[in-house]
């Protein structure tokens, strides 16, 4: 059977400068094992499968897979899937809002100024990192703990350990130890000078069972960092974060906080590959 397939670049309006996700637009009838095999084959960080929703309140449902496991939610796959669904004729029940059903339940996406934005999940943990963990992370990042302005958990699911540096140029100068360290997700952020296009520079590193890797543009990390950055007075709503610069990308993450405290994380998306998948 042939199924419509898109490869979407997320958090960019210029192809090949964001974070790609593979989207299978007709996943109905595929088994979990088949989905996992396809996701392993695409060799991208995530592959998604659009399936009929079980809730009458959802416009569509999606299943999200890494190369190894299924995820209940992920940021850039959510935006990329919604972009592909709309681009192929998907029509939401409400004009400016799309409702996606996934493992965490119903997720609303806003449509505004040509971008899509999702409501960030709540931060589950935001207490400071202990000195021993901070020392370990600094060893991995090859920096001195004295160069860290503040370090705390920014855990909204993935469990980010976040470090704030004094300047964006220090974030861009990081050259971490490729052999990795603890199996943690590490986020690093630093401000650009006032008046810059972007308020902050963000980098995301992760290490599980192999070498340290860097994610080009990360929705969940930016969603977790935002409350911290807002509350510290480092940024005002709305702001734009730059990510992926060190990898030759040009990711732009648009962040806004509503009066009720809801953080919206969004960006542009563009389809780079369209075609059919045999499955």
C-alpha positions in Angstrom: 0.0 0.0 0.0 1.2 3.5 -0.9 0.9 6.1 1.9 1.5 9.9 1.5 4.8 10.9 3.0 6.4 14.3 3.9 9.7 15.2 5.3 9.2 18.5 7.1 11.8 21.0 8.3 10.6 22.6 11.5 11.5 25.9 13.2 12.6 27.4 10.0 11.1 29.0 6.9 14.2 28.1 4.8 14.5 24.4 3.8 17.4 22.4 5.4 18.1 24.9 8.2 15.8 23.6 10.9 15.0 20.2 12.5 13.6 17.5 10.2 10.7 15.1 11.0 9.3 12.4 8.8 5.5 12.3 8.6 3.4 9.4 7.3 0.0 10.9 6.6 -2.0 7.7 6.4 -0.8 5.5 9.2 -4.1 3.7 9.7 -3.6 -0.1 9.5 0.1 -0.1 10.4 1.0 -2.1 13.4 3.2 -0.7 16.2 6.1 -2.9 15.0 5.7 -1.6 11.4 5.7 2.0 12.6 8.8 1.4 14.7 10.6 -0.3 11.8 9.8 2.6 9.5 11.0 5.1 12.1 14.2 3.2 12.5 14.6 3.2 8.7 14.1 6.9 8.2 17.0 7.4 10.6 15.6 10.8 11.8 15.2 11.8 15.4 11.4 11.3 15.1 8.9 9.9 12.6 5.2 10.4 13.0 2.1 8.6 11.8 -1.3 10.3 11.4 -4.2 8.0 12.4 -7.9 8.5 13.1 -8.6 10.2 16.5 -10.5 8.4 19.3 -11.7 11.7 20.7 -14.5 13.7 19.0 -12.6 16.9 20.1 -9.5 16.1 18.1 -8.9 16.9 14.4 -6.4 14.0 14.0 -4.3 11.7 16.1 -0.6 11.1 15.8 1.9 8.5 17.0 5.4 9.7 17.5 8.5 7.4 17.3 12.2 7.8 17.7 14.5 5.3 16.0 14.0 3.1 19.1 10.9 3.9 21.1 7.4 5.5 20.9 7.0 9.0 22.6 3.8 10.3 24.2 4.7 13.9 22.9 7.4 15.9 21.3 7.6 19.5 20.1 9.0 19.7 16.6 7.2 16.5 15.5 3.9 18.1 16.7 4.5 21.2 14.6 5.8 19.2 11.6 2.9 16.8 11.6 0.3 19.6 11.8 2.0 21.4 9.0 1.9 18.3 6.8 -1.7 17.6 7.7 -2.8 21.1 6.8 -0.7 21.2 3.6 -2.5 18.0 2.4 -6.0 19.4 2.9 -6.6 18.8 6.6 -9.4 21.1 7.8 -9.7 21.7 11.6 -13.0 22.1 13.3 -12.0 25.6 14.5 -10.4 28.0 12.0 -7.4 29.2 14.0 -6.9 26.2 16.3 -5.9 22.6 15.5 -6.4 19.9 18.1 -4.0 17.0 18.0 -4.5 13.8 19.9 -1.4 12.0 21.1 0.0 10.0 24.0 -0.4 12.8 26.5 -3.9 13.6 25.4 -5.2 16.6 23.4 -2.8 19.2 22.4 -3.9 22.6 20.9 -1.9 24.3 18.2 -2.4 27.9 17.3 -2.1 29.2 13.7 -0.8 32.8 13.6 1.4 34.8 11.3 2.2 31.8 9.2 3.5 29.8 12.2 2.2 27.0 14.3 2.6 27.0 18.1 1.8 24.4 20.8 1.1 25.0 24.5 4.2 23.9 26.4 3.6 21.2 29.0 3.9 22.2 32.6 7.4 22.2 34.2 7.6 19.4 36.7 10.8 20.3 38.4 12.8 23.5 38.5 14.9 23.4 41.6 18.7 24.2 41.4 21.2 21.5 40.4 23.3 20.2 43.2 27.0 21.0 43.1 28.1 17.4 42.2 25.9 17.2 39.2 26.8 20.7 38.0 30.5 19.7 38.2 29.8 16.6 36.1 28.0 18.6 33.5 30.6 21.2 33.3 33.2 18.5 32.8 31.2 17.2 29.9 30.8 20.7 28.5 34.5 21.5 29.1 33.8 24.7 31.1 34.4 25.9 34.6 31.5 25.9 37.1 32.4 29.5 37.7 31.3 30.4 34.2 27.7 29.2 34.9 25.4 32.1 36.0 22.7 29.7 37.2 21.9 26.0 36.9 18.6 24.3 37.6 16.3 21.5 36.4 14.0 22.4 33.5 12.0 19.2 33.5 8.8 19.1 31.5 9.1 15.4 30.7 12.5 14.8 29.1 14.2 15.9 32.3 16.4 18.7 31.0 19.3 19.9 33.3 19.7 23.5 32.2 22.7 25.9 32.5 22.6 29.6 31.9 25.8 31.3 30.7 26.6 35.0 30.7 26.5 35.5 26.9 25.3 33.8 23.8 28.8 33.7 22.4 29.9 31.5 25.3 27.1 29.1 24.4 28.2 29.0 20.8 31.8 28.5 21.8 31.0 25.2 23.7 33.0 22.2 22.5 31.7 19.3 24.7 33.5 16.0 25.3 32.1 13.7 22.6 32.5 10.7 24.9 29.5 12.0 26.8 28.8 11.6 30.5 25.7 10.8 32.5 22.6 9.7 30.6 21.0 13.2 30.8 19.6 15.8 28.5 21.6 19.0 28.9 20.3 22.4 27.8 22.4 25.5 27.7 21.2 29.1 27.2 22.8 32.6 27.0 21.5 36.0 26.0 22.3 37.9 22.8 23.1 41.6 23.2 20.1 43.9 23.4 18.7 44.8 20.0 19.7 41.5 18.4 17.3 39.6 16.2 17.1 36.8 18.8 17.0 37.2 22.6 18.9 34.0 23.5 21.0 31.3 22.0 20.1 27.7 23.0 21.9 24.4 22.6 20.7 20.9 23.5 22.9 17.9 24.2 21.9 14.4 25.0 23.7 11.2 25.9 22.1 7.8 26.4 24.2 4.7 25.6 26.5 6.2 23.0 28.5 9.4 22.3 27.2 12.9 23.1 24.9 14.3 20.4 23.4 17.7 19.8 19.8 18.3 18.7 19.4 21.0 16.0 16.3 22.7 17.4 14.3 21.5 20.4 10.7 22.4 21.2 10.6 20.8 24.6 13.7 22.4 25.9 12.6 25.9 24.8 9.3 25.3 26.4 11.0 24.3 29.7 13.5 27.2 29.6 10.8 29.9 29.0 9.3 30.1 32.5 12.8 30.4 34.0 13.9 33.1 31.5 10.7 35.0 32.0 10.8 34.9 35.8 14.5 35.9 35.9 13.7 39.0 33.8 16.2 37.9 31.1 13.5 38.0 28.4 10.1 39.6 27.9 7.1 38.1 26.0 7.2 37.5 23.1 10.8 36.6 22.2 12.7 34.6 19.7 15.3 32.0 20.5 18.1 30.9 18.1 19.2 27.3 18.0 21.2 25.1 15.7 23.8 27.8 14.8 26.7 25.6 15.9 25.4 22.9 13.6 25.0 25.1 10.5 21.3 25.4 11.0 19.2 28.6 11.5 16.4 27.5 13.9 14.1 30.2 15.2 11.8 29.4 18.1 9.0 31.9 18.8 8.0 32.0 22.5 5.1 33.8 24.1 3.5 33.7 27.5 -0.2 34.4 28.0 -1.5 36.3 31.0 -2.7 33.0 32.5 0.9 31.8 32.4 0.5 29.4 29.4 3.7 29.3 27.4 3.3 28.9 23.6 6.2 27.5 21.6 6.1 27.9 17.8 7.8 28.4 14.5 7.6 28.0 10.8 7.7 24.7 9.0 8.4 23.8 5.4 8.0 20.5 3.5 11.3 19.5 1.9 10.3 16.1 0.6 6.8 14.9 -0.5 5.9 11.6 -2.0 4.7 8.1 -1.2 5.9 5.5 1.2 5.3 1.8 0.4 4.0 0.1 3.6 
